[in-house]
């Protein structure tokens, strides 16, 4: 039910405060009006509405107003929480009602209750007040004349805000949870000035749970913007994108005969970072018949993906590398490579590729085989496999170890097995020694990921 104009003006005029939620308990209410009965509206006037609090054991006034009128309908209730003014930093602790010389503690709501007028037999309505007394809950009927005045006392208490700072286990410099006590004129809280740290990520800010608003360390937040007295701040990070390599590809005709051409193709890293495990893609108006010092990963309708040889996986910043090929031209035009791109990798959903490990062990060593099975509907081209593995791989065949740091391996196809057709598999073998000098290996592949060229 909407407040009357006077009640609305009161809610905004007392001390000029903004609204936040109050917390007087609400009991369930059964309407006394029948479905076919016309809804009755009655105005009720409080002689005084007084708001107070206790600060350092001393009573303090927050404001008051006289002759506060509001409407009550026979099919609804008017809660004290709708009438009580709102003070940022405070919550409504209790509302007491005084009629004449009688006091009633714990007012919940006002409502209309019907009675029969003896003189006319007609139905009329009286204002009733639901309250919580010493013996439990009860209803108090008011007289229409308000002979000795009706007073509503709203008792407020200072909020005790608690801020919880939440972050993942790998995050450092996380602020300690803190209690933020408001003072009489407080209207905001301040987010901790500490900024958490996560390696490889930028800290975006603190997300206030319940509102999803983002705040920076040291920001102030209005109490009216808080979802409650205890709030959670969730650390938000975004991954720092590693600098990407930028390559240039040029070609030079070495010789030509009939419809065939021999080209030298030079790949140059123009960026300031190393191009690791590089591959290039380009369109060629011809068919590559031979290639050396590089490998063809895939070809379709003149679109080629070319990979580095096993001995030249990386191109340092500013470095160039040249490989050769012989191609048959599709037309009389000169054959050259003018535009190309550095091929990107895309992760494969592990539901589409199954990676398994088998071992043939002997004391203090063994041979192993890793199989990749393609369960998807398309081929997986230019695959690279990454995993954590406790044992040390001492030899490998039908694949190449691109990098090995601590227990993390990056392994690439050997070229001839770089494409895994749908419903097919490839495998490679290796020799290894068990970790920590164990007699037999118990190591398994962990944190497995597969990437392919897209």
Secondary structure, DSSP 8 states (H G I E B T S, - for coil): ----HHHHHHHHHGGG---------------SS-TTS---EEEEEEEEEEEEEEETTEEEEEEEEEEEEEEEETTS-EEHHHHS---TTEEEEEEEEEETTEEEE-EEEEEEEEEE-TTT--EEEEEEEEEEETTEEEEEE--SS-TT-EEEEEEEEE-EEEEEEE--TT-BS----EEEE--TT--EEE--S---B-TTEEEEEEEETTTTEEE-TT-EEEGGG-SSSEEEEEEEEEE-------EEEEEEEEEEETTEEEEEEEEEE-SSS-EET-EEEEE-SEEEEEEESSEEEEEETTEEEEE--TT--EE-TT-EEEEEEEEEESSSS------EEE--EEE--TTTEEEEEEEEEETTEEEEEEEEEE-SSS-EES-EEEEE-SSEEEEEESEEEEEEETTEEEEEE-STT-EE-TT-EEEEEEEEE-GGG-SS-----EEEEEEEE-
